[in-house]
Amino acid sequence: MRNGFVKGIMVGGIVAASVGLMMNSEMMMSGRTKKKMMRGGRNLLRKSGHIISDVADLFR
């Protein structure tokens, strides 16, 4: 359960950051830039998932 909670927090943070950047009217991004950001977020989540679960196990 904790592993899913931590991953949910990570996904929520990434989604909130991307929505915040997209809502910013001063920074008009191309579709290519948006795709790069989303791909980077997914890669970050994939790579850090195991590390986060290990850290959560340390606090148990």
C-alpha angles and dihedrals in degrees: 000000000000092000090057091046093054092047089049090053090051093048091047091051093050093047092048092050093049093047090049091053093046092049092053103104095196092063108059107187130196121237089253092059092049091052091050091051093050092046090050091050092051092048091049091051092048094050097042098044095088094042091052092049090051091051090048089052090054091059094051 
